[in-house]
Amino acid sequence: MIHKIFETVIYSPKKTLLILALVTTFWATFIPSLKLDFSVEDLFSEYDLSAREYQSFKSNFGREDNIITLIYKPKDFQSQELYKKLDDIIYQLEEFNEVNTVVSLFNLSDIDSNAWIGDFMGPNWNNTRLNNALRYIQKDPTIGNRILSENLDFGAIIISLNDLANNHSDRTQLIKKVKNILKDSEIQWVLSGVTVLRTEFVLLMLRDNFIFVPFVLVILLCVLGFLFRNWVQVFLPILTVIITAIWLLGFMGLFNLEINIISYIVPNLIFIIGVADAIHIQARFKENLTKLNKSSEEIMLKTLKEMSKVIFITSLTTSIGFLALTTTSIKIIREFGMEVSIGIMMAWLVSILTVPSGLLAMKGFNYKSYKPFNKFLSILSDKIIANPWWFVFIPSIISAIFISKIVEISTDASLLDDLRPNNQLYQDLKFTEKYFGGVLPFEVLFQIKPDSSNNGNINYIEYLPYLKRTQTLLESELKNSRFLSINNLIESSKRFQANKGNNEDEMIKLIIKDNQNSKNKLINIKQNTLRISGLIENKTSNQMEKIYLKLDSLAKSFPSNLTVQYTGTTVVALKTNTYLVKSLSSSLGIALFFICLVLTIMFRKGSILFINLITNLIPIFTMMGLLAWFNIPIRVPTAMTFSVALGIAVDDSLHFLLRYRKELSRGLPIIEALRNTIINTGSALMITTTVLVSGFLVLTLSAFLPTFQFGLFSALMIALALICDLTLLPALCIVLSKTVRD
């Protein structure tokens, strides 16, 4: 069956290319249906208790991360024109359908005459009254530090979105409209908040792809042009990965798989990884042409018979590395692993159809013999054969030094670690944190259980001191943050009702009743949960764990029917990072198990399995040690790198061992078989590794630090794997020659 397919490809190349074009057109029709989006919840574990608690919080209080903060720096805070412009901007913001509420320095003037800044529309503008009003507003316990900086250099307008508008399309449209009404102003504006973060993340993903794709294509053109020096053999590998990318994107569009913060690099990974199969086919065809005196069709048929199984196995092991990611409990990572693994197997199929038919149809096999790595590989093989133990001991000692540091590896990370410090979005978020507190949502809930002493009726007033003590603790631990609770509303109300003689208990009951009907609730509908709502500064997971411990310690002094719980996207995201790193570490073990299974079926020899594992695990564990050595915490993309790199790295050792076994089967002595393998297969491995390393290094141009690290660490591990494959692997074959040889 397979033999007949190969014959059809080889003896009907134009027909094969036409069928490929039709299939590619079919998949391309589904690409326009692809959607781009990003949500912090996408990174939450489905089985994490904190994620379920957060869902419960949202059902009671609504979203807490739908805030946009508009920070402005006027030329003159006493300018009458400034307040006319601000009033006009706020009026326009309130008219947007996506907007729930708008909070500004004008809000208090409706209920408190002390907050009236004066008649900015009339001729009697008074700077003294303005200054007094601004100072009064700035000290308001509810909104003061949210809308005016401490030194009155900056002001802010806070927008909250409707829950229904909290999707990428509506967020993008709203931010565009907001920027449009701000652009005509002479005021300097900074947009900040999680809503802006989400929207800008998607734009940065698009920006990254506009950078990645051209760079990867240029790298492929340069490397392939340098090595093959034939336009057809440069064109066909690139055509192969383009076709594969179209197939995969069409597949994603057909099954409604979104482009998100992780999967946006999928097309680039296909370009980087998928080209290897085409290179191996062309390299073997080139080698056979120089040795066999047969027609090009016969030589290509022999090449396909030799390489189709080899590249299938290597594609399978690479696919396993990505497929292991589907064992995690996070949907977008499962989808990412599945998408790339499918893409890799698509690349195998497209390669064995496109490259042979393309070479024969375009007569792309007339080229000058050029072997740039042969001299180096010949010298290397002589050194290894002469001193095999040196090539075993040296990498083993170096690896042992770094591997000893693995126990010190850290999973401590913060949410803003996703952005590189020189990124404008990162700088805007840090600017907001400095002058108006943080932007990351953090919620503390006080759940009150009715008891027999009060006949099931809850007297909120007796629980307010506990609320106050907790808020004081939070403000002392998170100084560049801002918190809001019922207590703030009470303190604010006391300021403007100080001389009215109202009963305090009645006032508190009225505030609680009014807040239950407000859009930003601080007490739930069932009246059994009070809330401290916070926007906090950027903290690492370890720093937050210390704060949780202090909250837990304080809560032990509270009445037994009062339970303190902390939640919010910040809490869940940080806990999920630690949980997921452990989960992804286990995916490395799963990938290793299935790769071992494939190797066992192929070679059925424990010594070869041992050699292969040693060769490929040393780069992985060495990289882990390097991370610990340089105190680089493992985050989700970093943890993904290990199973992915293992799957890719195994390919080279498989190509080496399969070629070595073939040379032995021809009756060659071990030394000669190794020499031929190092020179011939080593050359192909250096080509594919050059492409892989260069391609992964392109990802270091990303605006996202995780993508930068994923690209850098993958490139380093693949490069280390090649070094091991060309030195340690042949040295072990010599040292264990009696057990390796069939």
N, C-alpha and C positions, 0 to 999 in steps of 0.2 A: 504493500500500500504506500509506504513512505517512499520507496524506490520509484514508484510510478509518479508520485507527486514531484519528486526531484527531476525526473526526466521531462515532465511537462514544463516545469520552470525553466529548465536548461534549453530544451529544444523548441519551446514556444515562448521566448522571452517577452515579445511585444504583447502577446495575449495576456501574459501574467501581469505586466505593468498596467494594462488597460483595466483588468479586474481590480488591481490595487487602487487605481484612480477612482473607480466607481465606489468601492467600499469606503474609501477615504471621504469621498463626497457625501456619502450617506451619514457618516459619523459627524461630519462638519455641520450638518443641518441642525444638530442639537446643541452646538456650542453657544448660540445666542441666548439660550434659556438658562445659562449659568448665572448664578447670583453671588454677589460679594457681600459679606457681613462679618461683624465681629461683636461678640458679647462676652463679658467676663464669665458669665454662667456657662459658656461653652467649655471652659476649662475645669468645671466642677465635676467631681466624681459622682457617679450615679448612686454609689453605695455609701457615700460619706454621710455620717449623721449630721454634721454641721451644714451640709447642703440641704438636707431635708428640713432642718430647723430654719434655714433661711427662707425656704419656700413657705413655711408656716408664717414667718414674719411678714412676707409680702402679701399673703392673703388677709392678714389683719390690718396692716398699715399701708400697703401699696409699696411702690418702688422707692428706694432711698437714694438711687444713683442716677436720677434723671435731672441733674442740676447743671446749669451753665452759669458760670460766673463771668460777668463782663467788668473788667477792671479798667478804670480810666485815670489818666494823669492830665489834668487840665493845665494850661499855661498859667491861669490865675483862678484860684478857688473862690475869689471874691467877685468874679466877673458876673454881671447880671445876664449876659448873653449865654454863659455856661448853663445856667439853670433853665433858660428858655429852651436851649437845645436838648438838655436832659429830659425835660418834660415832654418834648415832642417825640424823642426816641422811645421813652417809656410808653407813651400812648400808642405808638405803632407796634411795639412789642406785645402789648395787651390785646391787640387786634388779631394776632396770629392764632390760627386754629390749634396749632400744636402746643401752644403755651397754656399752662395751668394757672400759675401765679407769677407775678413780678414783684420783687421786693427792692425798695430803694430808699433813699433818705427822705422821700416825700410821704412814706407810709404812716409815720408817727404823727404827722401834722393834722391828720383827720381826727385824732382822738386826744391829742395833747397840744395845747397852745404853745407850750415851751419849745416844741419842735418845729414851730412855724418859722421858716427862714425869711419871710417877708414877701412883699408883693413884687415878685420879679418881673411881672408883666406891666407894672405901672412905673411912674416917675419917682416915687418915694422909696428908693432903694437905700437900705441902711446896712453898712458893713459891720457895725457893732452888733446889731441884732443877728445878722447872719453868723458871725463868729460864735456868739453865745448859743445859737440854735445848733450849730454844727458840733460844738463841744457837748451839748446836752444829748444830741442824737448819738454821738460816738460812745457815750457812757451808758446807753440803754442796754440793759441785761439781755434783751431778746435779740435785737438785730444790730446793735451798735458796732461791735467789732467785725461784723460781717459786711458792712456797707461803707465804713470809713476806717482808714488805717489810723494807727495810734497817733501819728504826727500830722494827720490830715493832708498828707502829700498825695494820697490815692483815695479814690472812691470806687464803689462797686455796685453793680445791679445784678441781682440774683434771679434767674429764670428757672422755674421748674416746669417740666414737660408733662403733658398728659401721658398716662400709661400706654394708650393706644398708639401714640406717636413715637414710642421708644423703639423704633426700628431704623435700620440704616437709611432707607429711602427718605423717611420723614425727617430724621435727624439731619441728613445732608441738606435737604431743602431748607430746613429752618436755619441752619448755620449760614447758608448762602444768603438768605433773606436778612438775617441779623447783620452780616458783614456788609450787605448792600446799604442798609440804613446808617451804618457807622462810617462808611468810607468818605462821605461828604463832610464829616465833622473834622474840625481842626484838632480835636482831642485825640490823644494817643490811647489806643485800646489794646487790651490783651484778653483773649478768650481762653477760659480754662474750665476744668471740671471733667468728670468721668464721661459725660456725654460727648464733649469735644474730643476726649481721648479716644473713645470708640470710633468716632467718625474719622479722625485723623489717622488712626491705625489703618483703616481701609485704604485711604489715599496713599499712605506710605507703602502699603503692599503693592499698589499699582505702580508707584514710583520705583520700587525695587525691581519689579518685573521689567519695566522699561530700561533699567540699567543692566539687569542680569542677562536677558536674552541676547542683546547685541554683543556683550562681552563674551558670552559663551560661544556664540557663532564665530566671532573673530578668533578666539582661541582654537576652535576646531579647524577653521580655515588655515591658520598658521601652522598648527601641529601636523595636520594631514598633508598640507602642501609641502612642508619640509621633509616629511617621511616618504610620501608616495610619489611626489613630483609628477602627477598625472591628474588632469582636471576631473576626469571621470571618477577616479578613486578618492578624490576630495569631495566631489559632489554627492556620491551615493551614500556614504555614512551620514552626511548632513540631511539628505533627503529621508533616510531611514528614521532618524529621530524626529524630524518634522512630522512625518506621517504618523509615527507612534504617538506624538503629543496630540495630534488632531483626533486620533482614535480615542485616546484616554479622556480628553476634555469632552468629546462627544458622549462618551460613556457616562461621565459625571453629570453632564447636562440631562441625559436621558433619565437618569435615576435621581434627579433633584439633589445632587450632592453639592453643597455650597463651597465657594472659595473662601477660606477663613485665614486666621492668623498663622496657622500651621500649613494648611494645604496649598497656600499661594505659591510655595516653592516647588510644587509637584512638577510642572512643565520643565523647570530648569533641571531638576533631578533626572528626569527622563532624558534630557539632552546630554547630561553629563554621563549617566550610567549606561544608557541604551546604546551609545555609539560603540561600546567595547565589542559587542558581537560582530558588528560590521567590520571593524578593524581586524579582528581575529580571522574572519573568513578571507578578507583580502590578503592578509599577511600569509596565510597558508596557501592560498591560490598562487601568490607571487613566488613562494618557495617551490611549489610543485612545478610551476612553469619552467623554472631553471633546471629541474631534475628530470622531467619526463618529456619524452619526444612523442607527444600525442596531440590530437586536436584540442582546441580550447574547450570544446564541449565535454570531451572525455576527462580532461584535467579538472574542470569545474565539478563534474559529477563525482569524481574521486574526492575532491575537496569537501563537498557537501556531506558525503558519507563519513569522512573523517571528523568533520567539525560540528555537524548538526547535533550529535549526541553530546559532545563536549560542551558546546555553548548552552545546550539545554540544561545540563547539570549545573553549570556555573550560574546560569540565570535563575535556576531553581533555588540554589543556596542563597543568592542575593535576595531573591523574593522572600525566602524564609526569614531573613533578617528583618525585613519590613513587616512581614505578616505576623511576626511575634508581637508587634505593637497592638494588634487587635485583641490581645488578652487584657488590655487595660480597661478600666471602668469609665473612661472618658470618651465620649462619642467622637469628637473631632480627631482624636489621636487614632482611634480604631479606624476611622474613615481614611485618614492619611496613610496608615500602614497598608490598608486594603488597596487604596488607589495606586500607590507606587508599586506594590507587588504585582498587581494586574498589569500596570504599564510596563514593567520589566519583562513579563512573559509576552506581552504584545510586541515589545522590541525584538525579542527572539524570533517570533513568527515573521515580523516585517523584515528582519535582516535576512533570513534564509529565502525570502521571496524577492526582495528588492535588489540585494547586492548581486547575486548570480545572474538574474535576468537583466539587470542594468549593465553589468560588465559585458555580457555577451551581446546585448542589443546595441550598445554604444562602442563596442570594440575597445574597451578601456583597459586592455592588458598589454599594450605596447608601450613599455616604459624602460628607462635605464635602470639597471640594477644599482641600488643604493642602500648600504647597510651601515648607518651611522654609529650603531652601538657595538658592532662586532669586535672591534679592536679592544675596547674596554672590557667586554664580556669574556673575550679570550684570555686577557691578562687575569681577570678575576677568577676564571675557572682554574687557571694554573695555580694561583695562590691557594684556593680552597683545596684542591687536590693534594697540594704539597703539605699543607698544614690544617687539616680539617678540625682538629681539636681546638685550635685557636679561635676558629669561627663558631665554635660551640661555647667556649668559656667566656669570651669577651661579651657577646650580647647577653649571656645569662647573668654575668656579674652586674652589668649596667642596669639590666631590668630589675634585678634583685634590690638594688639600691633604691629605685623609684617605687617598686612594689611595696617595700617596707613602710612607705608613707601612707598607704591606702587607708589605714585605720584612722588617720587624721582628716579624712575627707569630710567636707561640710555640705549640708543641705540648706544652710541659712541664706535667705534671699528676701528681697523686697519686691513690691509690685512694679515700681518704677525702674527696676533692673532691666525690664524689657527694652527700655530706651537708652540709647547711647547719650552720654552727658553733653555732647556737642549738638544734639538735636534741638531744634527750636521748640518743639512741643515739650520736651523735658525741661528746658529752661523756663518756659511759661508756667509749667506746673510748680517748679521750685520757686519762682517769683511769687505766685499766688500763696504758696505755703509760708513764705517769709512775711508777707504783709497782711494776709487775711486768714491765716491758718491753712490746714491741709485741704485736699480735695478728695481724699479716699474715705468712702462711707464706713462708719463704725457705729453699731447700735448696741445699747445695753437695755435689756428688758427686765422689768420687775413684775413677776407674776405672783399675784396675791390669791391665796386660797381662803375662801370664807370658812370661819370656824364657829363652833357652838357659842363662844363667848359673845359674839355680836349677832347671833341669830341669822347668820348668812348675809348680813348687810356689811358692805365694805366702807369704812370711813377713811377716805384717801388722805385726809389731813394728817393722821397719825403716822402715815408711811412717808410723808414728804421729807422728814429729817434724814431718813436712810437714803433717799434719792439724792439729797444734798451732799451727804458724806461721800457717796460714790462719785458724784460729779466733781467734787473737790479733789478726790484722788486722781481722777482722770486728767483734770486740768494741771495737776502738779507733775504727772508723769508724761503728759503729751502737751508740752508748752506751746508748740506751734500748731495748735489745733483749736477747733471751736465746737462747743456743745450747746444743745438746746433741750430744755425739759420744762415741765409744768412750773418748776420753781422759778425759771427765768421769766415766764409769763407773769407769775405772781409778783416778783420783784419789780418788773416793768410797770405793772398795774398800780403798785403801791406808790410809785413815783408821782404819777399824775392824779392819784386820788388821795394824796397825803392829807389834804385839808378838807376833805369832804365828809369825814367822820363815818365812813361806811364800816359795817361789821366785817372783820377780816375773814371769818369763817364763811360768811355768805358770799364774799367776794371770790374766795377760792372755789366754792361750789359753782358759782356762775362761770368762772374761767374754765373749769373742767367740763361743764355742760356745753359751753360754746366751742371748746376745742374738739369735742366729739363730732361736731358738725362741720369742722373746718376741713380743708383739702389736705393739710399736712398735720395729721393726727399725732398727738403725744399720749393718747389713751385710746384703747381699742373700743369697738362697739359694745363688746360684752362687759366692759368696765371691770376687767380683772387684770389688766396689764398696763403698767406705766412704762414710759419710754424716755431714754436719754439718747437723742439723735446727735451724732457727731460726724464731722468731716476732719479727718486727722492727717497729720504729717506722715511722710513715707518712713516706715519702720520695717526692719527685717522680721522674719518669723520668730527668731530667738528673742528679739527685743519684745515682741508682742506676747510671747509666752510668759515672760517675767511679769508683764502687766496683768495677764490673766490670773497668774498665781496671787498677785496682790488683791485683785478683785475677789477671788475665791476666799482669801483669808479674811477680808473685810466682811463678806457675806455671812461668814460663820457667826458673827456677832449680831446678826439680824434675827427677828422673830422666825420661828420655825415654819410659819405659813407664808413666808416671803422668799421666793426663789429668784436668784439673779442669773441671767443668761446673756451672753454676748454673741452678736451675729452681725450680718452685713456682708457685702461682697468682699471687703478687705479681709475679714476673718476667714471666710470660706476659701478664698483664693490662696491665702498663705498656708492654711492647713492642707489644702489640696496639693500644694507644691511638694510638701514633705511626704505626703501619702503617695503621690504619683511617682516621685523619684524612686521610692522603694518598689512600687509596682513595675516601673520600667526596668529596674535592676533585675527583677525576676523574669522580665521578658528576654533579657540577655541569656538567662539560663535556659529558657524555652527554646530560643533560637539555637543555642549551642546543642541542645538535646536532638533537635530534628536535623541539624546539619550533621551531627555525629551519625544519626540513623542513615542518612543518605550516603555518607562516606563508608559506613559499614557494609551497606548493600553493594556499593560499587567495588570496594577493594577486598572486603572480607578478610582483612588482615589487621590484627591489633597494632602491630608496629607502625603501619602506615597511618592508622588513625592517630596514634600517639604523636608521630612526627608532625602531622597536619595540625593537630590541636596546639602543640607547643609553639609551632611557628606562628599561628594566628592569635593565640591568647597573649603572647608576650607583648605585642603592640597595644592591645586593649588595656592590659593591666599596667603597662608602663605609662600610658596616657592618664589613667586614673591616679597613679602616683604623682605625675606631673601636676595635675590639678590640685592635689593635696599640698604638694611642695610650694606652689605659688598661691595657695590659699584662695583658689577659685571655687566657689560653691557650685555644687551640681544642681542644675535646674532641669525643668522638663525637657527642653531641646537638647541639653547636654547629655542627659540620661538616655535619650533616644539614640544618640550618636553611637553608643557602644554596640547595640545589637545590629544597627544599620551597617556600621563599619565592619563588624564581624562577617556579615553576609557578603559584603563586597570583597573583603580581604581573602576570604576562603577561595574566591574565584581563581586568584593568581596561583595559589598553591595547588589547586586542582589541575589547572592547565599544565603546571610544571610536572606533577606526579603522573598525569596521564601520558604526557609526552615521554617522560622517563621510562614508564612501563612499556611504551611502544618501542622505544629504542632498545630496551632489554630483550623484547620479544623477537627482535631482528637478529639476536645472537651476539650483540656487541658486548664487550666487557663493561663492567660497572663504570670504570673511569671514563671510557670513551662515550658511553651512553650519557653520563652526566655532562661531559663537555659539550656534546651535541645539543643536549637539552638546554643548558645554560645559554649557549650562543643563539640557538634558533627560537626557543620559546621565551628566553630571557629578553630578546629583542622586542617581541610582541608585548610582553608584560610591561616593559619600559614605555612603550608607546601608549598603551591603554592607561597606565598609571599616570603618565604625564598629562593626559587628557583629564583623568579623574581629579588629580590634585589641582590642576589649573582651574577646572570647572568649579570645584568646591571652594577654592580660594576666591572666586568671583562673589560668593555669598558673603564674604567679609565686607563688601561694599554696602551691605544692608544698613538701613536706619535702625533696625532692631538688634539689640545686643544678643539675644538668643540665636538669631539667624547667623549673626557674625560668628558666634562661638561654635554653632553647628557646622558651619563651613570650615572654620579654622581647624577644629579638632578632628573632623572627618578627614581633611586633607593630611594632617599630621599622622593619623593612624594608618591611612592607606599608604603613605610614603614609608612609614616604619614597616608595614607589612611587606612592601616590595623589597626593602633591605633584607628582611628576614628570609623572604622567599629566594633571594639570590645568594644568600650567604649561609644562614643557619640551616635552611632546608637541605641544600646539597651536602653540607657538612654532616648533617645527621644521617643522610642516606649513605654516606661513606662509612661513618662510625658504626651504623647498624646494618651494614650491607648484607650480612648473613640472614637477617630476619626480614629485610625489606624486599629482597629479590624474590619473585614468584618461583 
